[in-house]
Amino acid sequence: MKYLFLLVFASVFFTSCNKNDDDNIRQNEFLPNYTFDTGNLINTNLPQYSDMEFPNNYVILNNNYGINGVVVFYAGGNNYNAFELSDPNHAIRDCSKLTVLGVIATCSCDDANAYDILTGQQQEGTTGQYGLKRYFVEKSGNIIRVYNN
């Protein structure tokens, strides 16, 4: 009887936990999940990326990366953040491409949603439930690798 109870309990426990439930919470219906890898592109020895050696600077990678491009922000120490430059609370369209001014990325749609490129969080007054789509960042020597798999 103990074994039967244990078997029933274990089967209920394992079937009630579904990885897809977690994925649905994090999955954004508006942004497709493109795979990309910058590889050795961002080399801080190169003039166009040398600002990434100093805190509170960012570079923008064009549309070859992500959906509408990627912003890579260096906060200091080993703290790099990379975010998609598409408004996560809109279907992809011309106005959903974000422009960066200072540390705020804003869309040109009627609602003018705005996001912090340090954290990816929505600014006050932004409509929708999603923050910026975050990408993976690794630094090795002078190379900053940004990727999504």
C-alpha positions in Angstrom: 0.0 0.0 0.0 2.9 2.4 0.8 4.4 1.7 -2.6 1.1 2.3 -4.4 0.7 5.7 -2.6 4.3 6.6 -3.4 3.8 5.7 -7.1 0.6 7.7 -7.3 2.1 10.7 -5.5 5.2 10.7 -7.7 3.2 10.5 -11.0 0.9 13.4 -9.9 3.9 15.4 -8.8 5.9 15.0 -12.1 3.0 15.5 -14.4 1.9 18.7 -12.7 5.3 20.3 -13.3 5.6 21.3 -16.9 8.6 23.2 -18.3 6.3 24.6 -21.0 4.4 26.5 -18.3 7.5 28.4 -17.4 8.3 29.0 -21.1 4.8 30.5 -21.7 5.3 33.0 -18.9 8.7 34.2 -20.4 7.8 33.8 -24.1 6.8 37.1 -25.7 4.1 36.7 -28.3 5.3 39.8 -30.2 9.0 39.0 -30.6 10.2 36.0 -32.5 13.3 34.2 -31.1 16.1 34.6 -33.7 19.4 32.8 -33.1 22.5 35.0 -33.6 26.1 35.3 -32.4 28.3 38.3 -32.7 31.4 36.1 -32.3 34.5 38.4 -32.4 32.7 41.4 -33.9 32.8 43.6 -30.7 36.5 44.1 -30.1 37.3 47.0 -27.8 40.6 47.5 -29.5 38.8 48.7 -32.5 37.9 52.4 -32.6 34.1 51.9 -33.1 33.9 49.8 -29.9 36.6 51.5 -27.7 33.9 53.3 -25.7 32.9 49.9 -24.3 36.0 50.0 -22.1 34.5 52.8 -20.1 31.4 52.5 -17.9 28.0 54.0 -18.9 28.6 53.6 -22.6 26.7 51.6 -25.2 26.9 50.5 -28.8 24.1 49.6 -31.1 24.4 46.6 -33.4 22.4 46.8 -36.7 19.6 44.7 -37.9 21.9 41.7 -38.7 21.6 40.9 -35.0 18.3 40.4 -33.3 15.1 41.6 -34.9 15.7 45.4 -35.1 19.2 45.5 -33.8 20.7 45.1 -30.3 21.9 47.7 -27.8 24.9 46.6 -25.6 25.4 48.6 -22.5 28.5 48.6 -20.2 27.6 49.5 -16.6 31.1 48.9 -15.2 33.1 46.0 -13.8 31.9 42.8 -15.5 28.4 44.1 -16.0 27.3 44.1 -19.6 23.7 44.1 -20.7 22.3 43.4 -24.2 18.7 44.0 -25.3 16.6 43.8 -28.4 15.8 47.1 -30.0 12.1 46.2 -30.7 9.3 47.3 -28.4 8.3 44.0 -26.6 4.7 45.2 -26.3 3.9 45.6 -30.0 3.8 43.4 -33.0 6.8 44.1 -35.2 6.2 47.1 -37.4 8.1 50.3 -38.4 7.2 52.2 -35.3 8.2 49.4 -32.9 11.9 49.9 -33.5 13.4 51.5 -30.5 15.7 54.6 -30.6 18.2 55.1 -27.7 18.8 58.5 -26.1 21.0 58.4 -23.0 19.8 55.2 -21.1 16.2 55.2 -22.4 15.0 53.4 -25.5 11.7 54.6 -26.9 9.4 53.4 -29.7 7.8 55.9 -32.1 4.3 54.3 -31.9 1.5 56.4 -30.6 2.0 55.1 -27.0 5.7 56.0 -27.0 6.7 53.1 -24.8 10.1 53.6 -23.1 12.5 51.2 -21.4 15.7 51.5 -19.4 18.7 49.9 -21.2 20.5 49.3 -17.9 17.8 46.9 -16.6 15.4 46.4 -19.5 12.5 47.5 -17.3 9.6 49.6 -18.5 9.5 53.3 -17.7 6.5 54.7 -16.0 3.5 55.1 -18.4 4.6 52.2 -20.7 1.8 50.0 -21.8 2.0 46.2 -21.9 3.4 43.5 -19.7 6.9 42.9 -21.1 10.3 44.4 -20.4 13.0 44.4 -23.1 14.1 41.1 -24.5 17.5 40.3 -23.0 20.4 38.6 -24.8 23.4 36.7 -23.4 26.7 38.6 -23.1 30.2 37.2 -22.4 33.5 39.1 -22.2 36.8 37.5 -22.9 39.8 39.8 -23.0 38.9 42.6 -25.5 36.1 40.6 -27.1 32.4 41.1 -26.1 30.3 38.3 -27.4 26.5 38.8 -27.6 24.3 35.9 -28.6 20.9 34.2 -28.5 20.4 30.5 -28.8 
